[in-house]
């Protein structure tokens, strides 16, 4: 019997969903997307998620994992940057369980993508501690230790020895804004990776984000004890990771 869950990835421009075969980590049907309404209320977003899920006509007990662009503490969104401020302080998980009438797990988006890479992508089978970094406008992070997710790490906000936050010094967004050559950017990333190694001592680094497609231009210039591996799942990572975590939560209950 195949194990399936539905993963949903809530983004600022679009909300995407797909059923995931949890043995392989592959989509069991083509991904379905609905544009995110500007400043949409929680009720509107919940309605879109319900429409996406019902598009696949899942069985009533099929769990749903939702990758969400904010920290998640016990299902609650403490603060929000890229969606309506009505989300701040709201229990998103309770809202979605009520709206969908099925098991729902809400996860921070960087955590979902990172967990997807560990279970099914670049770090599949890796032992020990895996640190997944998403180099984008900021620096997203996911820490997985011996297969267990440590949620809401927000490592982009860690202070470096120069007193700057990591993402303000060396994100891909900073590289583009300051028009840094890859060699210059790698020097900044070296400071970031040195700091993370000193604090967390990971066994493996995974580097994601759109720029990971060009990993050959900067990763070989960074010297670390732990190997640095480019992410594999790309845009599927959030959906896959959310689905996997939802299945686990539903079967632990």
Secondary structure, DSSP 8 states (H G I E B T S, - for coil): ---EEEEEEE-SSEEEEEEEETTTTEESS--EEEE--TT--HHHHHHHHHHHHHHTT--TT--EEEEESS--BTTB----SSS-GGGTT-BHHHHHHHHHSS-EEEEEHHHHHHHHHHHHSTTTT--SEEEEEEESSSEEEEEEETTEEE----GGG-B-TTSSBHHHHH-HHHHHHTT--HHHHHHHHHHHHHHHHHHH--SEEEEESGGGGGGGGTGGG---SSEEEE-SSGGGHHHHHHHHHHHHHHHH-
